[in-house]
Amino acid sequence: MNARDWLAAYAEKLGTPPPSNQEFKAILDVAAEAAHASERVAAPAACWVAARAGVDLDEALRAAREVGEPSD
């Protein structure tokens, strides 16, 4: 089973639609930002935090990029 099929089946079990193609890319962008700025395990947890916070994916990505920026 590929990722899209798995996500569709998982979303159905949870009673929600699966991510659109655009949403899927944004989720991967958030995960990549977290993984590259920290450790790989931060990627799924960052997506969970964004979902729990109820922010849209653009806001989640913006925040992830800000956290990953070097501080002065």
HELIX and SHEET records of a PDB file:
HELIX    1   1 ALA A    3  LEU A   14  1                                  12    
HELIX    2   2 ASN A   21  ALA A   37  1                                  17    
HELIX    3   3 ALA A   42  ALA A   53  1                                  12    
HELIX    4   4 LEU A   57  GLY A   68  1                                  12    
END                                                                             
